[in-house]
Amino acid sequence: MKFSKDIKRYTDYSGKSALVMLLTQQGLWALLQYRFFNWIYTSKLPKILKWPLLAIGVLKLKAIEILTGITIPYSATIGEGFYIGHHSGIVINANAVIGKNCNISQGVTIGISGRGDNRGVPVIGDRVYIGANATVVGKIKVGDKAVIGANSLVVKDVVAGTTVVGVPAIKVSDNDSADYIL
């Protein structure tokens, strides 16, 4: 189950029990709701059951958004082992794709941008670290093990295993995410 991998990432970082993490980490609260309603969304349940449950999901996810400041629609695609370093101000587009074992910090936006054929949302690879208040938007790809520095605006593809920073973000090194992700 993906949520058990999410919890493991939290316990690995903190050294605390899963129960303590579940009681104290707003990111896990948001992930729990997301994982449950994403499971319903991607399931083969009959529509007569699926759509009423998803209507409840919209309300529950809105409550989590109000409580934690984390917006994760059930239709987003997020790999196992997702880690939200700090809560608040996090917005993930409903069509975003995020790989396995990624870390994001507070204030991160992963959203839609562009015009015409260039309009779309990011596809983020595995083991990507996204720093505080970074914005990643548009029909772009962020390669595996990339690092996006704090306060960066990413509107172009990011090569795997590199670090980008700035507005707009540019490559500043070949350092990958190994120092950021357990």
C-alpha positions, 0 to 999 in steps of 0.5 A: 500500500502506498500510504504505508510507504508514505508513513515509512518516509516520515518515520525514517526522517523523524525517528518517531513512531507511525502513531506519533507521525499520524497524530502530529503531521499535517502532511500525513493527514492530507496524504491519508485522505488523498490516498483513500479517495485516489484509490476510489477514483482509480478503482473499478467500482460501479459509477453508482458507488464511485461518484457519491463516494468521490463527492464525499471525497471533495468535501473531505479534501476541502476540509483538509485543505482548510485545516492544513493548507495542503491541496491535493485533489484525488485525481492527481497521480502521486507515487509512493513514499511522498513526503511533505516537509512542512504544511501550508501553502501547498497546491498540487494540480489535479492532473499533476504527475509526481514520481516515487519518493519525492519531497516537497516543502511548504509553499510549493505549487505544482500547477498548470501554465502555458498557452495553446499546445504548450498548456499543461501540468508538470510530470515530476520524476522519482526522488525529486526534491522541491524547496520551499516556495518553489513553483513548478508549472507548465507542460514540462518534465522534471527528471529523476533525482533533480533538485529545485531550489527554494523560491524558484520558478520552473517553467522549462524541463529540468534534466535528471540529477541536476540542481536548478534555482532562480526566477526563471530557474536555471541549472546551477550544478550537477548535484542530485537529490541524494543529500535531501532524500533518505 
